[in-house]
Amino acid sequence: MPGKISEQVLDEIRSRVDIVELIGSRVTLKKAGGSYKACCPFHHEKTPSFNVNQEKQFYHCFGCGESGDVFTFLMKQDGLTFMDAVRQLAEKVGVTLDAGEDDVRFKARNRLYALMGELAAFYRRCLLQTAEAAEARAYLAQRKLSDEVAESFGIGYAPRFPADAIVKWAAKRGFSQQEMVDAGVLVPSTRPDRSADFYDRFRGRLMFPICDHRGRVVAFSGRILQSGKSVSKYVNSPETEVFVKHRILYALHKASAKITHHPRREAIICEGQIDVIRCHASGFETAVASQGSAFSKDHVALLKKYADSVVLVFDGDAAGRKASLRTGKLFLEAEMPVRVARLPKEDDPDSLLREKGPEAFRAILDAAVSITAYQIETLRQNESSPDSIDAVSRISRAVMEMLAGCPGAVLRSHLLQEAADLLHLPFSALEADMARVLEEQRIRTARADAFKKTDSPVKPKGEAEPDPDADGPGSATEGVWEPADAADGEPLIDEAGVSRAPTPQEEAPRRPDPPSRNEYLLCELLMECERDQEVIALVRDYLPLDLLEHPFVRGFVAALTSAPPGDECALPAFFATVDSAWHPLVGQLIANEQKMLCANETTPADAAKDFIRAIWVTNAKKQRGALSAESTPENDAQRFHLSCLIKAFETEPWEKLVLRLKR
């Protein structure tokens, strides 16, 4: 994609776009002399003061002062960046952004967009026209999702029969099997005797297209229809060249314009696709959801382009409450006001809207409370005596820890005042404690910065930033410390006055090689989750110690995974025995405690699974790279086995990997 668009290309787009047609598709324009008038779409008014000049391709509002051309209108109306507005209008009027025509990656991405769009249309036809899809149509009817709603969201069906249906479709449409693999639709067989075979990741599933903010299909989510199967209910596309989970919000392409025109520019955040679809079908068209992962800082940054505030509408159970607090904290860190709607424990947005209707849902949205009020309410429910001094102390401390992440003093002070009222405490007392928490945070940050200058994980001297497309963050080139120079100070001179190399005894001591980044981060995770038996069991059962290359990491993991549950002395005992060369690493791990999961929006168990996958992949790639280039039956079989193993760990769902690892 071109990084800069020439003025000639912009003029060509402007000349082909009729500004009256573009704006008239959004607001009602009336001819008035040589121009057109309407009530301004950018502010509320009763008397039209918004003028559109067709000859000059320009608009201006005499009420609020907004003015601009076709690009500006889309940027203001839909919350787009300038480049997104240019791309959208260029596609609409058939102007080629020719700086990208010679870009191979650009062409490949466009072909992938075309593949996904055509595939979505194919799935849609299968749902509507095939007898096999009767079960899928019955499911939609049972969930009270009308044909109009299914059409609006492009819901389709991936056929089960014939087994090679999707392969034949691809061949007919001119897409290669490799392109289908790259799109995440076909998965190569991992059986050595079936190396030329592929299986359809989604066959037999109800298909939900996932679109980017411009409305292009970039991925799919498939729901199983048969009950009692030992497979995941939902299967999502893997990340591809056009699909990165933390950059996609489900239905944002539909909701963005509605959010920007909401009186408070407030978005509704749901947990699942069906919840979002139900919200839109019921008139709540500002609803979005994350796609296949927990809400992340990138999701927040993306949504902030359109929204000034959010209301979280998660399930009413314990998991939903936990997710609400975790997600609310992210929005506070972006200085966005966040409210939380309190659903009954047995309900989610879909069930509540189906059974109780839009009015009941609207009442719940109107009654949504601030994230601080919701946090206090949740914490009080966990206390046997919520009004006791120790309970109030714990609750107030937790509230201040969350508010400490909010950079906006006004928003933080407002929520702190609300907390003081709810906890029946003087605001001055909480304000003093808040100042202390902020100071502690400042000290921790300063300490972390000091570690970065000494013993913190940094790139080796002279090395560029890590390449995200390399073999992964576990690359052996990524280290924890920058090695010291071999011989600092004055050069050594021999008896003849000639400089000489130092003897082994004279050489300056060097720090030992650091662990790879994935192994180091695994240690960070285990430090934080040493009492989490689910995490410990995952590492113990699915990560053999011989896969860990670094001796410190191997000993660290062995000490923790072999300790009895609840043993709090395992790590201190291990640290007391390690070589002094690793003391800086021990200090670094201790200093970074409680950092790992704050920086990565995921559950501890999911983080452990990701590290297990990454370490297996790194190990398999190194084994494959060590094989002789000579083509022999033994070498070729081993190389093929390792390639299949790598592909499996990169693409297969965890449940399937578990079966593979237990064999």
Sequence and secondary structure as in RCSB ss.txt:
>XXXX:A:sequence
MPGKISEQVLDEIRSRVDIVELIGSRVTLKKAGGSYKACCPFHHEKTPSFNVNQEKQFYHCFGCGESGDVFTFLM
KQDGLTFMDAVRQLAEKVGVTLDAGEDDVRFKARNRLYALMGELAAFYRRCLLQTAEAAEARAYLAQRKLSDEVA
ESFGIGYAPRFPADAIVKWAAKRGFSQQEMVDAGVLVPSTRPDRSADFYDRFRGRLMFPICDHRGRVVAFSGRIL
QSGKSVSKYVNSPETEVFVKHRILYALHKASAKITHHPRREAIICEGQIDVIRCHASGFETAVASQGSAFSKDHV
ALLKKYADSVVLVFDGDAAGRKASLRTGKLFLEAEMPVRVARLPKEDDPDSLLREKGPEAFRAILDAAVSITAYQ
IETLRQNESSPDSIDAVSRISRAVMEMLAGCPGAVLRSHLLQEAADLLHLPFSALEADMARVLEEQRIRTARADA
FKKTDSPVKPKGEAEPDPDADGPGSATEGVWEPADAADGEPLIDEAGVSRAPTPQEEAPRRPDPPSRNEYLLCEL
LMECERDQEVIALVRDYLPLDLLEHPFVRGFVAALTSAPPGDECALPAFFATVDSAWHPLVGQLIANEQKMLCAN
ETTPADAAKDFIRAIWVTNAKKQRGALSAESTPENDAQRFHLSCLIKAFETEPWEKLVLRLKR
>XXXX:A:secstr
  SS  HHHHHHHHHHS HHHHHHTTS  EEETTEEEE  TTS  SS  EEEETTTTEEEETTT  EE HHHHHH
HHH   HHHHHHHHHHHHT   GGGTT HHHHHHHHHHHHHHHHHHHHHHHHHH GGGHHHHHHHHHTT  HHHH
HHTT EE   SSTTHHHHHHHHHT  HHHHHHTTSEEE   GGGTT EEETTTTEEEEEEE TTS EEEEEEEE 
STT SS SEEE    SS  GGG EETHHHHHHHHHHSTT EEEEESSHHHHHHHHHTT TTEEEESSS   HHHH
HHHTTT SEEEE   SSHHHHHHHHHHHHHHHHTT  EEE    TT  HHHHHHHHHHHHHHHHHHT EEHHHHH
HHHHHHT SSTTSHHHHHHHHHHHHHHHTT   HHHHHHHHHHHHHHHT  HHHHHHHHHHHHHHHHHHHHHHHH
HHHTTS    TT  S  TTSS TT TT  SS    SS SS EE TTS EE   TTTS         HHHHHHHHH
HHHTTT HHHHHHHHHHS GGG   HHHHHHHHHHHSS TT SSHHHHHHHHS GGGHHHHHHHHHTTTTHHHHS
 S HHHHHHHHHHHHHHHHHHHHHHHS SS  HHHHHHHHHHHHHHHHHHHS HHHHHHHHH 
